[in-house]
Amino acid sequence: MIGGAPAIEELENLTNGTAMPDFIDSLARFLEVASSRQQFIASNIANANTPGFKTQDVDFRKSLQAALSGETNAPNPSEVAGLSERPDGNNVSLEREALAMADTEARFKVAAQMLRIQFRQLSTAIQGER
């Protein structure tokens, strides 16, 4: 899924009946999972010419659910199935990685914007309307 729509849907699921501090914590976990996924994508790109390297990724939704349920372990990557393998055994597709990076960046931007809004609302509540 590329673009902001899946990210918005995932973030809306975080808000259902959630108090502000819990929502902020959920947003922080969302950002951690997105950051972790971005690191795997960067590793895939860095190893695009490494013989035998296999593309790894994390299941964003599963990793997010695990993080929200209190698991403190980093998301576990798995080898991506179904990719074409070159003669040297490497299966990194730079096109796939570019799309995955764009998707993850969109999720991160939406979550960061929501976090800014939450902090702005919190600041306004503390300081009062001016």
NORSULRA-V751826 format. One record per residue. N is the residue number from 1. PHI is phi in whole degrees, 0 to 359 (none if undefined). OMEGA is omega in whole degrees, 0 to 359 (none if undefined). NEAR is the number of other ideal C-beta (glycine too) atoms within 12 Angstrom. Layout:
n=N phi=PHI omega=OMEGA near=NEAR
n=N phi=PHI omega=OMEGA near=NEAR
This chain:
n=1 phi=none omega=182 near=18
n=2 phi=247 omega=175 near=17
n=3 phi=100 omega=187 near=17
n=4 phi=278 omega=186 near=23
n=5 phi=302 omega=179 near=15
n=6 phi=297 omega=180 near=22
n=7 phi=296 omega=180 near=34
n=8 phi=297 omega=179 near=21
n=9 phi=299 omega=180 near=19
n=10 phi=297 omega=181 near=34
n=11 phi=289 omega=177 near=35
n=12 phi=298 omega=178 near=21
n=13 phi=296 omega=179 near=19
n=14 phi=288 omega=189 near=33
n=15 phi=275 omega=186 near=22
n=16 phi=302 omega=176 near=14
n=17 phi=67 omega=184 near=11
n=18 phi=259 omega=175 near=19
n=19 phi=291 omega=185 near=14
n=20 phi=305 omega=180 near=24
n=21 phi=299 omega=178 near=13
n=22 phi=293 omega=179 near=17
n=23 phi=294 omega=178 near=28
n=24 phi=297 omega=177 near=25
n=25 phi=297 omega=178 near=20
n=26 phi=297 omega=177 near=33
n=27 phi=297 omega=178 near=36
n=28 phi=298 omega=179 near=24
n=29 phi=294 omega=177 near=31
n=30 phi=301 omega=179 near=40
n=31 phi=295 omega=178 near=31
n=32 phi=296 omega=180 near=30
n=33 phi=294 omega=179 near=38
n=34 phi=298 omega=179 near=38
n=35 phi=296 omega=179 near=26
n=36 phi=297 omega=179 near=31
n=37 phi=297 omega=180 near=37
n=38 phi=299 omega=178 near=29
n=39 phi=294 omega=178 near=23
n=40 phi=293 omega=178 near=34
n=41 phi=297 omega=179 near=35
n=42 phi=299 omega=178 near=22
n=43 phi=296 omega=178 near=24
n=44 phi=299 omega=180 near=36
n=45 phi=296 omega=180 near=25
n=46 phi=297 omega=182 near=17
n=47 phi=256 omega=183 near=23
n=48 phi=300 omega=181 near=24
n=49 phi=248 omega=179 near=15
n=50 phi=273 omega=180 near=18
n=51 phi=303 omega=176 near=15
n=52 phi=82 omega=181 near=16
n=53 phi=291 omega=179 near=24
n=54 phi=248 omega=179 near=27
n=55 phi=300 omega=176 near=35
n=56 phi=240 omega=178 near=30
n=57 phi=208 omega=175 near=36
n=58 phi=245 omega=174 near=34
n=59 phi=282 omega=187 near=21
n=60 phi=302 omega=183 near=34
n=61 phi=296 omega=179 near=22
n=62 phi=296 omega=179 near=20
n=63 phi=295 omega=178 near=31
n=64 phi=294 omega=178 near=34
n=65 phi=300 omega=179 near=21
n=66 phi=297 omega=180 near=22
n=67 phi=296 omega=181 near=33
n=68 phi=288 omega=179 near=27
n=69 phi=276 omega=174 near=13
n=70 phi=104 omega=177 near=11
n=71 phi=294 omega=182 near=17
n=72 phi=258 omega=179 near=11
n=73 phi=288 omega=175 near=15
n=74 phi=294 omega=178 near=18
n=75 phi=303 omega=180 near=31
n=76 phi=269 omega=178 near=19
n=77 phi=281 omega=173 near=23
n=78 phi=223 omega=179 near=15
n=79 phi=292 omega=181 near=19
n=80 phi=278 omega=181 near=24
n=81 phi=275 omega=172 near=12
n=82 phi=85 omega=179 near=12
n=83 phi=269 omega=177 near=23
n=84 phi=291 omega=180 near=15
n=85 phi=256 omega=177 near=19
n=86 phi=282 omega=179 near=19
n=87 phi=302 omega=180 near=9
n=88 phi=277 omega=177 near=15
n=89 phi=91 omega=179 near=17
n=90 phi=278 omega=180 near=22
n=91 phi=236 omega=179 near=28
n=92 phi=289 omega=175 near=35
n=93 phi=250 omega=181 near=24
n=94 phi=297 omega=177 near=21
n=95 phi=295 omega=178 near=16
n=96 phi=298 omega=182 near=24
n=97 phi=294 omega=178 near=29
n=98 phi=296 omega=178 near=19
n=99 phi=294 omega=179 near=19
n=100 phi=296 omega=179 near=35
n=101 phi=294 omega=179 near=26
n=102 phi=297 omega=178 near=21
n=103 phi=298 omega=181 near=28
n=104 phi=293 omega=178 near=39
n=105 phi=297 omega=178 near=25
n=106 phi=297 omega=178 near=28
n=107 phi=300 omega=182 near=39
n=108 phi=297 omega=181 near=30
n=109 phi=297 omega=180 near=23
n=110 phi=297 omega=180 near=29
n=111 phi=294 omega=179 near=37
n=112 phi=296 omega=178 near=22
n=113 phi=296 omega=178 near=21
n=114 phi=296 omega=178 near=31
n=115 phi=295 omega=176 near=28
n=116 phi=301 omega=179 near=17
n=117 phi=298 omega=180 near=20
n=118 phi=298 omega=179 near=28
n=119 phi=294 omega=177 near=20
n=120 phi=297 omega=178 near=16
n=121 phi=296 omega=178 near=17
n=122 phi=296 omega=179 near=17
n=123 phi=297 omega=179 near=15
n=124 phi=297 omega=180 near=14
n=125 phi=294 omega=181 near=12
n=126 phi=288 omega=184 near=12
n=127 phi=277 omega=184 near=10
n=128 phi=83 omega=179 near=7
n=129 phi=295 omega=177 near=8
n=130 phi=248 omega=none near=6
